[in-house]
């Protein structure tokens, strides 16, 4: 617990998913509410709507939680990077990247070789004032 950022993370296993046997079955027709007084029927319908919304949100959050769990597992497999280093990851083909860098170096060399001639003719040089 030396790291204050880890103090809020639980160390236990995540809760198991809700079994299908206790999840509501969408195919069931609405229960007959006629035995209830009319004022309670509206309340029960509203509560059922809220429960349905909460169930939908819970399903969405469980899916997001699983996606994040897989992402964390994938990130844990990466090698650790020390804070005093800068990792360099290139998606380019190494040979193509080498050719591009070589072209840049040649362009810079050309500019430097011709730089003495160009700098004396430019109006931005200090001697031209």
N, C-alpha and C positions, 0 to 999 in steps of 0.2 A: 504494500500500500504506500510505497514511497512516492509514486506518481499521483498527484492530486487529480489528474484527469481520469484515472481509472477507478477512483473511489466510488463513482456513481454507477459503474457497470456491475451487473449481477454476475456472480461466479457460477450460478446454478445452470442446469440445462433448461432450455426453453420449454414452455408448457406444451403438452401434446395437443394435436389438433382435436377439434370436437368430432366425436364419432358420428358417422352418417346416421346411425340409428336414433340419435336424439336431435338431429337437425330437422327443421320443419319441412314438410313435404309440400311443394308448391302445387301438386296435382290435387290436393284435397280441396273440396268446395268449401266456401265460407260456412261457418257454423251458424245454425239458425239461432238468431238472437231474440226471437219473438217472446220467449218466456221472460225476458228482462223488460223492465219498464222502459219506455221510449227514451227518457233522458240518459239512462245507462247504456242503451244501445249505441248512441252517438259516441259516448266516452269509450266504450269497448272498441268500436271501429277506429277511433283516433289512436288508441293505444296500440292496436294491431298494426296500423300504418307506421307508427313510430318504431315498433319492434321490427317490422320488415325493413325499414330504413337502417336501423341499427345493425341488423343482420347483414344487410348488403355492405355497410361500411366495415363491419368486422371481417367479412370475407375478403374485401379489398385490402384491408390492413394486413390480414394473414398472408395474402399473396405477396404484398410489398415486403413484409417481414422475411418471408422465405427468399425473395429475390436479394434482399440486403444480406441475409445470412450467407447465401452463396457468394456474394461479392466480397464479403469480409473474409471468407475462407480462401478465396482466390488471392486477395491482397496479402494474406498471411503467408502464402507460399512464395511471395516475392522476396528477394534478398533485402536485408536491411540496409538502408542508406544512412550514413553518418551525417549529422547536421552540418559539418564543416566541409562537405564535399558537394559538388554539383554533378548530378548524373546527366549523361548525354545519351539520349535515345534517338536514333535516326531510323526512319522508315524507308529511306532511299536505298537503292542498290549501292553497295560500297564502291563498285567500279565507276558507276555514273557519278557518284558524289566526288570521287577522286578526280575525275575528268573536269567537273565543274570548278572544283577548288583550284586545279592546275590552270584552268582558263582565267580565273580571277587573279592568280599570282602573276601570270604572264601579262595581263592587262595592267596590273599595278607596276610591274617591272618596266613595261613600255612607257607608262606615264612618268615614272621616276627618271628613266633615261632621257626622255624628251622634256622633262620638267624644267631644266635650266634654261632652255631656249624659250619655253612658253612663259615662264615667270617674268622674264625681263620685258616682254611685250604686253603684259596684261595691265590694265589701268588700276587694278586693285593692289599692285605692289607698292611698297612704301616709297620707292625712289621716283615713281611717276608723278608725284604730287608737285 
